[in-house]
Amino acid sequence: MFVEMKVRGLALDPMSNMPIIILRDDEDKRSLPIWVGIFEANAIALELEKIATPRPMTHDLIKNILETIDARVAKVVVTDLRDNTFFAVIHLNVGETEYTVDSRPSDAIALALRVAAPIYVDEDVVKKARTLEVTKDAETVKADDPDKLREWLQNIKPEDFEKFNKT
């Protein structure tokens, strides 16, 4: 069973200094923190804030390619949590055929935001994630607070990119 969730904000984990995407269901009963890299958090923040870049960023490029070949993102699904790593798939419709594409959740979410596709999370992932700790000191930037998002984006320093360049 899947739960539809929306990006409710970005947070910075003070212990690891890693950005966290906060997903929540419509009733605010369930939430899912997903730790991501600084580049992915930046891509999501740019889209939440609707900040246009002079040239297409990676997720904008993917959106443009999909539109060019007349493919549609039907949904993205966070499918699993294993060894503290989240997994996701992107469901694409091309004509009458549906394809699923393996993805990091951060990339799937960044793309879903750009194409207004729904984001789902497997109920088992929500249950497994309850064991993950998000410290109460995490600074959260809500998706509906444009001033805080803009400030978050402006405060990213070049050194932050070096810290998180793990892929």
Residue pairs with C-beta under 8 A, 6 or more apart in sequence:
1 122
1 123
2 77
2 120
2 121
2 122
2 123
3 25
3 30
3 120
3 121
3 122
3 123
3 126
4 25
4 26
4 118
4 119
4 120
5 23
5 24
5 25
5 30
5 31
5 32
5 119
5 120
5 121
6 23
6 24
6 25
6 26
6 119
6 143
7 21
7 22
7 23
7 44
7 48
7 109
7 113
7 119
7 143
8 22
8 23
8 24
8 31
8 142
8 143
9 22
9 140
9 141
9 142
9 143
9 145
10 19
10 20
10 21
10 22
10 41
10 44
10 45
10 48
10 140
10 141
10 143
10 149
10 152
11 19
11 20
11 22
11 33
11 134
11 138
11 139
11 140
11 141
12 18
12 19
12 20
12 138
12 139
13 19
13 20
13 35
13 134
13 135
13 138
14 135
14 137
14 138
14 139
15 135
16 35
17 163
18 35
18 36
18 37
18 164
19 35
19 36
19 37
19 38
19 40
19 41
20 33
20 34
20 35
20 36
20 134
20 138
21 33
21 34
21 36
21 41
21 44
21 105
21 106
21 109
22 31
22 32
22 33
22 140
23 31
23 32
23 33
23 34
23 78
23 109
23 119
23 121
24 30
24 31
24 32
25 31
30 126
32 78
32 121
32 125
32 126
32 129
33 129
33 132
33 134
34 78
34 86
34 105
34 106
34 109
36 44
36 104
36 105
36 106
37 106
37 164
37 166
37 167
38 156
38 160
38 161
38 163
38 164
39 161
39 164
40 104
40 106
40 107
40 110
41 106
42 153
42 156
43 57
43 58
43 59
43 106
43 110
44 106
44 109
44 110
44 113
45 141
45 149
45 152
45 153
46 53
46 57
46 153
47 59
47 110
47 113
47 114
48 113
48 143
48 149
49 146
49 149
49 150
49 153
51 150
51 153
53 60
56 64
59 107
59 110
59 111
59 114
60 114
62 111
63 111
63 114
63 115
66 72
66 73
66 92
66 115
69 94
70 94
70 95
71 92
71 93
71 94
72 92
72 93
72 94
72 115
73 90
73 91
73 92
73 93
73 111
73 112
73 115
73 117
74 91
74 92
74 93
74 98
74 117
75 91
75 112
75 117
75 118
75 119
75 120
76 88
76 89
76 90
76 91
76 103
76 105
76 108
76 109
76 111
76 112
76 117
76 118
76 119
76 120
77 88
77 89
77 91
77 108
77 119
77 120
77 121
77 122
78 86
78 87
78 88
78 105
78 108
78 119
78 120
78 121
78 122
78 125
79 87
79 88
79 89
79 122
79 125
80 86
80 87
80 122
80 124
80 125
81 87
81 125
81 128
81 129
84 132
86 104
86 105
86 125
87 102
87 105
88 102
88 103
88 104
88 105
88 107
88 108
88 109
89 100
89 101
89 102
89 103
89 108
90 100
90 101
90 103
90 108
90 111
90 112
91 98
91 99
91 100
92 98
92 99
92 100
92 101
93 99
103 111
108 119
109 119
111 117
112 118
112 119
141 148
141 149
141 151
141 152
142 148
143 149
